[in-house]
Amino acid sequence: MSSTILSAAIEKKIRRLCLTDFPCGNGPWVSFHCPRRTKNGSDEARTESPDVLLDLLRYPRSPWTYKDTWSPQASELRELAVREPKRLSKDFILNYFTTIRITGKNVSSVDEGLLKFSKLEELVLSSNLISEIPAKHLPGTLKILELRANRLSSLSGLASCPPPQLQYLGLGSNSLGSHQDICDLTGRHWPRLACLDLSNCNFQEQQYLVAALETLPCLKTLTLKGNPFTMTPSYPGFTVDSLPQLSCLDSSWVTTEDRYNFFGLARINGDLTRLRGIPDPLMHVDKKAAEFPIVTYKYFISYRFCSRHTPDHQVIYPSHTFKTFTLRQVFVLFQNKTPPKAKNKKKKGPPELVHDPPIRKLLHSVHIPMQSLVQGGHRVSAVCDFGPLHMEPPPKQEEASLCCTVH
């Protein structure tokens, strides 16, 4: 695979514009006056007016239509070569370009020849073989620099003296992520940077990276997806809360609701969860689970009881179980009233529940450890000793404790 330098790739593109060939340039095929007739009555020469030549450049099916999109100024220069061909000097052509896109052309280095383009504002060099960019070879007028999918492994050369007007920097899909790279992404190097793309790199220290990005005074748009730390639950909330001036994160607008939901995460002093590699494919992920931040709910679980009276005591039976496992306190509702007796003794249906307002009493509380559920278990059992229901000791045949089982 042959490599090339950037200035040579740009000059090759300019030569293909054919600014001195038909229908461009100041050749014998162009006429700026009315054609004269010769003695035999025929036109003096096969010349065309500039309007006709411009039609040859603009007509979609014309063989002289230029379809390469490496720069929007390319087509403008060709038309200018028809209208005013005398203006197209070498310096004029180099200073005319404000946007240059050289992608997938095996460019391996950015040489000082790029400085000839003194009015260049946008430079896109994606999908090349660039391993280092000396900042001294970049024009000072540059506002957009795209270096996605190259072979960059360090930002030291680029951050040594970056263009002072740079507003967009695309560094995605490069081998970046060292501590030195984080130090080179501060406001001291990029005072006007408004949009930064660091997607699909190897940044693992979220806290240090976000702390460096906090110093960028004009940062509005940030792309970090594809880095290892973005797979942690705390990633979006911590980033949004740490960068209050941010308007867009990973192609999603940051709303006022996001600011409210993630408020306070930037004050976490402990280390955030780090994640390296890909997650375990066998790990079950609940798709219905709420995203971070997790809202904690406290549930008051009540049992509906059927009552059976004996001459000396009262026994209470739970009529059903619950599937909720986040118990902190168990509240039991019980009735002291006797349900009405059924008159028809032939048909014995299920006992009717009393719908009067119950008397709520706190009998006891129990702590249920959830380690077994976290480790994959499906059942948690705990015994809560509610104590005697009456002051008198219960009979021996009745149990004084109630087993609370959570499925």
C-alpha positions in Angstrom: 0.0 0.0 0.0 1.7 3.2 -1.2 1.4 6.3 0.9 1.6 10.0 0.0 1.9 13.4 1.6 -1.0 15.7 1.8 0.2 18.6 -0.4 0.9 16.1 -3.2 -2.6 14.7 -2.9 -4.1 18.2 -3.1 -2.1 19.2 -6.1 -3.2 16.1 -7.9 -6.8 17.1 -7.3 -6.2 20.6 -8.6 -4.6 19.3 -11.8 -7.7 17.2 -12.5 -9.8 20.4 -12.6 -8.2 21.1 -16.0 -8.5 24.8 -15.5 -6.6 25.5 -18.8 -8.4 22.9 -21.0 -11.6 23.1 -22.9 -14.1 24.4 -21.9 -12.1 26.3 -19.2 -9.2 28.7 -19.8 -8.4 31.3 -22.3 -8.2 29.1 -25.4 -9.1 29.6 -29.0 -12.5 28.0 -28.3 -13.8 31.0 -26.3 -15.1 34.2 -27.9 -15.9 37.4 -26.0 -17.3 39.1 -29.0 -19.7 38.4 -31.8 -18.3 36.1 -34.5 -17.3 37.6 -37.8 -18.2 36.3 -41.1 -15.5 35.5 -43.7 -15.7 36.2 -47.4 -17.3 32.9 -48.2 -20.0 33.6 -45.6 -19.0 31.1 -42.9 -18.2 32.0 -39.3 -14.6 33.0 -38.6 -13.9 30.2 -36.1 -15.7 27.6 -34.1 -15.8 29.7 -30.9 -18.3 29.7 -28.2 -19.5 32.4 -25.8 -18.8 32.1 -22.1 -22.5 31.4 -21.4 -22.4 28.4 -23.7 -19.2 27.1 -22.1 -20.7 27.5 -18.6 -23.7 25.3 -19.7 -21.2 22.6 -20.7 -19.9 22.7 -17.1 -23.3 22.7 -15.4 -25.3 20.3 -17.5 -25.5 17.0 -15.6 -25.1 14.9 -18.7 -22.2 16.9 -20.1 -18.9 15.0 -20.3 -17.2 18.1 -18.8 -19.3 18.1 -15.6 -17.1 17.8 -12.6 -18.5 15.4 -10.0 -15.7 15.1 -7.4 -16.8 16.6 -4.1 -13.4 17.0 -2.4 -14.0 20.8 -2.2 -17.0 23.1 -3.0 -14.5 25.6 -4.4 -13.5 23.2 -7.2 -16.6 23.8 -9.3 -16.4 27.5 -8.6 -12.9 27.7 -9.9 -13.8 25.9 -13.1 -16.6 28.4 -13.8 -14.3 31.3 -12.9 -11.8 29.9 -15.4 -14.4 30.4 -18.1 -15.5 33.9 -17.1 -12.2 35.4 -16.0 -9.4 33.0 -16.9 -6.7 35.7 -16.5 -7.2 35.8 -12.8 -6.2 32.2 -12.2 -2.6 32.5 -11.1 -1.1 29.9 -8.8 -1.3 32.0 -5.7 -4.9 32.9 -6.5 -5.9 29.2 -6.8 -4.2 28.3 -3.5 -5.8 31.2 -1.6 -9.2 30.5 -3.1 -9.7 27.2 -1.2 -11.4 27.4 2.2 -12.5 23.7 2.4 -10.5 20.6 1.5 -11.6 17.0 2.0 -9.1 14.3 1.3 -10.5 11.0 2.5 -9.3 7.4 1.9 -6.3 8.4 -0.2 -3.6 6.8 1.9 -2.2 10.1 3.1 0.5 9.4 5.7 1.8 12.8 6.7 0.8 16.5 6.7 3.7 18.5 5.3 4.4 22.2 5.4 3.0 22.6 1.9 -0.4 22.9 3.5 0.6 26.4 4.7 0.2 27.7 1.1 -3.5 27.5 1.6 -3.6 30.7 3.7 -7.4 31.0 3.8 -8.2 27.3 4.6 -10.9 26.9 7.2 -12.0 23.3 6.9 -9.7 20.3 6.6 -11.1 16.7 6.5 -8.6 13.9 6.4 -10.6 10.9 7.6 -9.7 7.3 6.7 -6.1 7.8 6.0 -2.8 6.6 7.4 -1.8 9.7 9.5 0.1 8.8 12.7 1.1 12.3 13.7 0.1 15.9 12.7 2.6 18.7 13.5 0.6 21.7 14.5 3.1 24.0 12.8 2.0 22.7 9.4 -1.6 23.7 9.9 -2.9 27.2 8.7 -3.8 29.5 11.5 -7.2 30.2 9.9 -8.4 26.6 10.3 -11.7 26.2 12.1 -12.6 22.6 11.4 -10.2 19.7 11.6 -11.4 16.1 11.0 -9.0 13.3 11.6 -11.3 10.4 12.1 -10.2 6.8 11.5 -6.4 7.4 11.2 -3.5 6.0 13.1 -3.1 8.7 15.8 -1.6 7.4 19.0 -0.7 10.7 20.6 -1.9 14.3 20.6 1.4 15.9 21.7 2.3 17.1 18.2 -1.2 18.6 17.5 -1.5 20.2 20.9 1.9 21.8 20.9 0.7 24.8 18.9 -2.9 24.2 17.6 -4.8 26.6 15.4 -6.1 29.4 17.6 -9.5 29.6 15.7 -10.3 25.9 15.8 -13.9 25.2 16.7 -14.4 21.6 15.7 -12.0 18.7 16.3 -12.8 15.2 15.2 -10.5 12.5 16.7 -12.8 9.5 16.7 -11.6 5.9 15.9 -8.0 6.5 16.8 -5.7 4.9 19.3 -6.0 7.6 21.9 -6.7 7.4 25.6 -3.5 7.8 27.5 -3.1 10.2 30.5 -1.0 12.5 28.4 -3.8 12.7 25.8 -6.2 13.8 28.5 -3.8 16.5 29.6 -3.7 17.8 25.9 -7.5 18.3 25.8 -7.7 21.3 28.1 -8.8 24.9 27.5 -5.2 26.1 27.5 -4.8 24.3 24.1 -8.2 24.8 22.7 -9.8 28.1 23.9 -12.5 28.2 21.2 -13.3 24.5 20.7 -17.1 24.1 20.6 -17.4 20.6 19.2 -15.2 17.6 20.1 -15.5 14.0 18.8 -13.6 11.3 20.8 -15.8 8.4 19.9 -14.5 4.8 19.6 -11.2 5.6 21.2 -9.6 4.0 24.3 -10.4 6.5 27.1 -11.0 4.6 30.3 -10.7 7.3 33.0 -14.0 9.1 32.9 -13.4 11.3 35.8 -10.0 12.6 34.6 -11.3 13.1 31.1 -14.3 15.0 32.2 -12.2 17.1 34.5 -10.0 18.1 31.6 -13.1 18.8 29.4 -14.5 21.1 32.1 -11.7 23.6 31.3 -13.0 24.0 27.7 -14.9 27.3 28.0 -16.8 27.0 24.6 -17.6 23.3 24.5 -21.2 22.6 23.4 -21.2 19.3 21.6 -19.4 16.2 22.8 -19.2 12.6 21.4 -17.7 9.9 23.6 -19.7 6.8 22.6 -17.5 3.7 22.0 -15.1 4.3 24.8 -15.0 1.6 27.6 -16.3 3.9 30.3 -19.5 4.7 28.4 -20.8 1.2 29.2 -21.2 2.1 32.9 -24.6 3.2 34.2 -23.1 6.4 35.6 -21.6 7.6 32.3 -24.3 9.9 30.9 -25.4 11.4 34.2 -21.9 12.1 35.5 -20.9 13.7 32.2 -24.0 15.9 31.9 -23.8 17.1 35.5 -20.1 17.8 35.2 -20.4 19.9 32.0 -23.2 22.4 32.6 -22.5 24.2 29.4 -23.0 21.1 27.3 -25.9 21.1 24.8 -25.5 17.8 23.0 -24.0 14.5 24.1 -23.5 11.6 21.7 -25.9 13.0 19.1 -28.7 13.6 21.8 -29.8 17.0 23.0 -29.4 17.5 26.7 -32.7 18.6 28.1 -33.7 20.4 31.2 -35.2 17.2 32.5 -31.8 15.5 32.1 -30.2 18.2 34.1 -32.7 17.7 36.9 -32.5 13.9 36.9 -28.7 13.9 36.9 -28.2 16.7 39.4 -25.6 15.9 42.0 -23.7 13.1 40.3 -20.7 15.4 39.7 -20.2 15.6 43.5 -19.5 11.9 43.9 -16.1 11.6 45.5 -15.6 7.9 45.1 -14.4 6.2 42.0 -17.0 5.5 39.4 -17.4 2.0 38.2 -14.8 1.0 35.6 -15.5 -1.4 32.9 -13.0 -3.0 30.6 -13.8 -5.1 27.6 -17.2 -6.3 26.6 -19.9 -7.4 29.0 -20.7 -11.1 29.8 -23.2 -12.3 27.2 -24.7 -14.7 29.7 -25.5 -11.9 32.1 -29.3 -11.3 32.1 -30.3 -7.7 31.4 -33.8 -6.7 32.3 -35.0 -4.5 29.3 -37.8 -3.1 31.4 -35.5 -1.9 34.2 -35.3 1.8 34.7 -32.2 3.7 33.6 -29.9 5.6 35.9 -30.6 7.3 38.2 -32.4 4.6 40.1 -35.4 5.8 42.1 -35.9 3.9 45.3 -39.5 3.1 46.4 -40.5 1.8 49.8 -43.5 -0.5 49.7 -45.9 -1.2 52.6 -46.9 -4.8 52.1 -50.3 -5.8 53.6 -51.7 -9.3 53.9 -55.4 -9.9 53.7 -56.4 -12.4 56.3 -59.2 -14.9 56.9 -60.0 -15.3 60.6 -61.2 -18.3 62.6 -62.3 -18.0 66.2 -61.9 -20.6 68.9 -63.1 -20.3 72.5 -59.7 -19.2 73.8 -57.7 -17.6 71.0 -57.7 -16.3 67.5 -55.6 -17.7 64.6 -54.8 -15.6 61.6 -54.0 -17.2 58.2 -52.5 -15.3 55.2 -54.7 -15.7 52.1 -52.1 -15.2 49.4 -48.4 -14.4 48.9 -46.6 -11.5 47.2 -43.9 -11.4 44.6 -42.2 -8.2 45.8 -38.8 -8.8 47.3 -37.7 -5.3 48.4 -39.1 -5.6 51.9 -37.8 -3.4 54.7 -40.8 -3.5 57.0 -43.7 -5.8 57.0 -47.0 -4.4 58.1 -49.8 -6.7 58.9 -53.4 -5.7 58.9 -55.7 -7.9 61.0 -59.3 -7.8 62.0 -60.8 -8.1 65.4 -64.3 -8.4 64.1 -66.0 -11.6 63.4 -67.3 -12.0 59.8 -71.0 -12.7 59.5 -72.0 -16.4 59.6 -73.5 -17.8 56.5 -77.2 -18.9 56.9 -77.1 -21.4 54.1 -75.1 -24.3 55.5 -75.5 -26.5 52.4 -73.3 -24.4 50.2 -70.0 -23.5 51.9 -68.2 -21.0 49.8 -64.9 -19.2 50.6 -65.0 -17.0 53.7 -65.9 -13.4 53.1 -63.4 -10.7 53.9 -64.4 -7.9 56.2 -64.2 -4.6 54.2 -64.3 -2.3 57.3 -61.4 0.0 57.8 -58.7 -2.2 59.4 -56.7 -1.4 62.5 -53.1 -1.0 61.5 -50.5 -2.0 64.0 -46.8 -2.3 63.6 -46.0 -5.8 64.9 -42.4 -6.2 63.9 -39.9 -5.5 61.2 -37.4 -7.9 59.5 -34.4 -7.4 57.3 -34.2 -9.7 54.3 -30.8 -10.1 52.7 -30.9 -10.1 48.9 -27.6 -11.8 48.1 -29.2 -14.9 46.8 -31.3 -13.0 44.3 -28.3 -11.1 43.1 -26.4 -14.4 42.6 -29.2 -15.8 40.5 -31.5 -17.3 43.1 -35.3 -17.2 42.7 -36.5 -17.5 46.3 -35.9 -15.6 49.5 -37.3 -16.8 52.9 -37.3 -15.0 56.2 -39.1 -15.7 59.5 -40.4 -12.6 61.2 -41.4 -13.2 64.9 -44.5 -11.1 65.3 -44.9 -12.2 68.9 -48.2 -13.2 70.6 -51.4 -11.7 69.4 -52.8 -11.6 73.0 -51.4 -11.2 76.4 -52.2 -14.8 77.2 -49.7 -17.5 76.1 -51.0 -19.3 73.0 -51.8 -23.0 73.0 -49.0 -25.4 72.1 -50.7 -26.6 68.9 -50.5 -23.1 67.4 -47.3 -21.5 66.2 -46.3 -18.2 67.6 -44.4 -17.1 64.5 -45.4 -16.4 61.0 -43.2 -17.4 58.1 -42.9 -14.8 55.4 -41.8 -16.2 52.1 -41.0 -14.0 49.1 -40.9 -15.6 45.7 
